[in-house]
Amino acid sequence: MPSATLKVQEQAAKYADKFSAMGNEARLRIMQLLLSAHPEGLVVNEIQDELEIPNSTLSHHLDKLKNEELVLVKREGTFLRYTANTEALREILQFLYAECCTRNKAVKPQEVVQICK
């Protein structure tokens, strides 16, 4: 198998895991909330208050997102502050749009930028 094909397969597996982590309603809501609070992020209690997710369940969801490097965690005394890993999200978007914006022009690059504004 050519190395380029192998690289694409490895990337697909990597990003599939990230999509799987976000493929849950609660985790997707957490990501949206953290993006709305970017770059400061939120402490766990703030996330819990906003989304009304039980603490043990929230901890599980945050761990899943952290394990896939979709969120970053910083300890502040006794609190954990979570922020969206915008670099990881940018990579996911680049992966998704690489083919449609280059090979077959299904989506124009300027349209992707326009969506983000």
N, C-alpha and C positions, 0 to 999 in steps of 0.2 A: 504494500500500500504506500503510495507517495506520501512524503512527509507533510505536504500541505493539507492533504485529506485527513491525515492523522491529527494535525493541529486543530482543524475545524471540528473534528469529533471530540477532542479533548475540551475545546471551548464550549461546545454544545452541552456536554455533560456538566461542566462547571456551572454554566448559566442555568441549566435545567434545575440544579439543586437550589439555586438562588430563587428561581421562579416558584419552585415547590414551597420554599420557606414563606414566600409572600402569598401563596395560593390558599390562604385561609382568611376568612373575613376579618377576624380579630387582628391578625398580623398586618393585613393590608391597611386597616384603620390605624394601627399603631404607626405604620410608615407614613401615612398621610399626616397624622398629627405631628410626628417628629419633623417632617418636612415643613409644616406650617410654623414650627417653632425654631427653624434653622436660622442662624448657626448656634444659638444658645442651647437648644435642646431642652429636655424636661427631666425632672427627677421622677422616680417611680410613682410617688404619691400623686404627682400632678397628672401623670398618664392615667393612673387608676381613677382619679376623680373625674377626669374628662370622659373616659370611655366606659366607666362603670364595669370593669372587668375584675373579678375576684383576684386577690393578691397572688394566690398559688397559681392560678391560671395565667395571670399576667407574667409572672416570673418564667413560666414555661415558654410562653410566646417570645419574650425578650431574649431568652437563651437561644431559641431557634434562630432568631434574626441575627444575634451576635455570632453564633457559630458559622453562619453563612457570610459574615462580615458585611451585613447590610446596615447594622447599627454599630456605633462606637460607644464605649462605656468609660466613664471617668469617675473615680471615687472623689467625693467632696465631703470629708469628715465621715459622718455615718450614712451619707446619702450616695446613691449612684445616679449619675446624670447620663442620660442616653441622648445621642444625637444620630441623625440619619447620616450614613456614610455616602455622601453625594458622589464621591469618586467611584464607588462600586456601582451606583445607579447610572452614572454616566457611561461606564464600561458596558453595562447591560444594554443601554440604548444604542451605543455604537455597534454592539454585536448584532442587535436586531435590525438596524438600518443599514448595515454594511452592504448587504446584497441589493436591497431594494433601491438604495440611493446610488449605487455605482453600476452594477451589471445591467439591470433592466430598467432602471429609472422609474420604477413603480411609484415612488414617492420622491419628490424633489427635495434636496437637502434644505433649501430655504423654507420649505413647508414644515419641516421638523423643527427648525429654529423658531418659526412663527408660532408653533404650538406651545413652545416653552416660554413665550413672552406674555 
